[in-house]
């Protein structure tokens, strides 16, 4: 589930509307960029863990520099910060193209799940779902409360965003790097279903 869609849900919109644009979107964008960089860096380190430390760092740096998942948003951020606005026609075309990315990923995910014939790996799926729906929100709350000393409403926004179900990004990375995409797809499905309850509980707790 995309956080933008989450904030459009009526219950969350009413409860957190004062922060949905100023805080929620900024958190979403920065969180997504940072998490993608960290995830891809860890995968590249695992794939290039042989040899000396200098060699590993050089291989990982080259792999990151050539990775289109990192190049595209980085160039987009640089262009958005320093370049003039695009004409209306190209801007509209690129906006429509960007909006199609998540639906295409979801269609691919659905086709993959429908094609899977093996038994689900419930042990791996349950671990990932627990970490995503319980572990990450709990860690976010601890950091927001005791490290950054955020006010209650900002803490609530951070925890709710952290409690979102697994998105399509991990599935795409699993496919690109030929990891266990079946377990990732299962965790996306299960965490999305369970998050209907978990997010409602968190919103009720932070807005009571």
C-alpha positions, -999 to 999 in steps of 0.1 A, spaced: 0 0 0 13 34 -9 13 59 20 -4 85 -3 -33 61 -6 -33 55 31 -36 92 39 -66 94 15 -85 69 36 -112 88 54 -103 78 90 -66 87 86 -74 118 67 -97 131 95 -72 122 123 -40 133 107 -51 159 81 -30 186 97 2 167 90 -5 146 59 11 170 35 37 188 55 50 157 74 36 126 58 47 132 23 82 145 32 87 115 55 75 92 27 98 106 1 129 107 23 122 73 38 118 57 4 150 71 -9 170 62 22 156 27 25 162 19 -12 198 30 -9 204 9 22 186 -22 8 205 -21 -25 238 -14 -8 233 -45 15 225 -67 -14 255 -55 -34 278 -61 -4 265 -96 -1 270 -103 -38 305 -88 -38 318 -100 -4 348 -118 -17 383 -103 -19 398 -74 0 379 -47 17 390 -21 -8 380 -44 -37 346 -50 -21 340 -13 -17 350 -6 -53 328 -33 -67 298 -21 -46 304 15 -55 305 7 -92 274 -15 -90 255 13 -71 266 39 -97 252 17 -125 219 8 -108 190 24 -126 168 21 -94 192 46 -78 201 67 -108 166 76 -118 154 91 -85 187 108 -79 187 125 -113 151 134 -107 158 150 -74 187 170 -88 166 181 -118 137 191 -95 160 211 -72 180 230 -98 165 228 -133 136 249 -146 101 235 -148 92 213 -178 67 225 -203 31 214 -196 30 186 -222 62 167 -213 54 173 -176 20 157 -180 34 128 -200 61 120 -174 36 124 -145 13 98 -162 43 75 -168 54 78 -132 19 71 -120 18 38 -139 48 24 -121 31 12 -90 0 -3 -108 24 -22 -132 43 -35 -102 11 -47 -86 0 -64 -118 33 -81 -120 31 -92 -84 -4 -105 -88 6 -125 -119 36 -139 -100 15 -150 -70 -11 -166 -94 17 -185 -111 33 -199 -79 26 -236 -75 47 -244 -45 35 -243 -9 39 -209 8 69 -206 31 49 -196 61 79 -195 85 97 -169 64 65 -150 56 55 -148 92 89 -135 103 89 -108 76 53 -98 85 60 -96 122 91 -75 116 72 -51 93 40 -47 112 53 -49 148 91 -46 148 95 -15 126 67 5 142 80 -4 177 115 7 168 102 39 152 82 47 184 113 41 206 134 64 184 108 91 180 99 91 217 133 87 234 159 97 209 144 125 188 118 136 214 91 142 188 57 156 199 29 130 202 12 137 169 44 136 149 53 104 167 20 90 156 25 100 120 60 83 120 47 51 136 17 48 113 39 53 82 64 27 96 35 3 101 24 3 65 25 -31 48 53 -43 27 53 -25 -6 63 -35 -41 99 -23 -38 112 -54 -20 95 -76 -46 111 -58 -75 145 -60 -58 140 -97 -52 133 -102 -89 162 -81 -100 187 -98 -78 170 -133 -82 162 -138 -45 132 -155 -30 105 -134 -47 78 -160 -36 83 -153 1 83 -115 -6 51 -117 -26 35 -137 3 46 -112 29 31 -83 8 -2 -101 6 -4 -111 43 9 -78 56 -15 -59 35 -45 -79 48 -33 -77 85 -25 -40 83 -61 -31 79 -64 -40 116 -30 -29 128 -31 5 113 -66 11 126 -54 2 161 -24 25 158 -44 54 146 -69 49 174 -41 48 200 -23 80 188 -55 100 184 -73 89 215 
